[in-house]
């Protein structure tokens, strides 16, 4: 039997911060403002994984008021969420993620991002779908003030 969960995240962008997606630093003059590394891709995917396991959300497991998670890498959240799934006899079998930003172009970085996700999820590259979209100049994302991500995770129960 399979189950699915969805996730979403958004972070404001500020100069002088690193833009990190799945642990990969993307060259850009701005990066997300956040308590952890602000990795919207990982945060959305973590919520999707937790949702598929009916395990709550990222904030309930990794609260932004806990100093333990200050600057923590998003891949760590995914790793922890996968361990929680394993305790319930579940595992991730497929993910689909959309990252939304006006700039920079993300497609050239997808092989490295896919590789990083495959390693932490224990999946093959063919089980990880990545897409980049713009917001056509609309709202904070479209004005380049924020970056967002949507994710879905499919898990199997064994």
Phi, psi and omega in degrees: 000142178245153174224156179233153175221152179244155179215157180213146173208153178213138175226140172294151177255144177218149177294149178085003177250153178275138175269110183245129174229118182054039178079359181262126178280123180260121180300121180192155183280351180232158175214169184287145174268126180191166179290318177267213180280356178071022183286093185299325179298309180294321181294317178295317181293322177299315177299321179296317179296312179298321179297318179298329179269004184053046185248020179087210183229173184302321181294331180282336181260330183227067187296144182283000175257007178261117182301339179302328185262003180297122179073006183296141178288140180301328179298331177296320179297318178296316179302315180294319179297321178294325176294321177297319177298314182301324177296340178255016179062041178232156174212150178288134178242344180196143174225151177223123185230138173242126174254133185242117175200155179283317178214155359277175174291129185260335184309320180297341182264355184297322178301316179292320179295314180300318179297316179297318179292318180302318181297311183286329181272344183071035182243165170275160180302329180289350180263006183235115179256128179235139177221149176239136179226160170255173176251021175053035177077006183264140176062192185299322178295314181295332177275000180080018181266350184206164174229143183223164177211146172241145180214152170228139178237134173253131179237150175252150177256126181233000000 
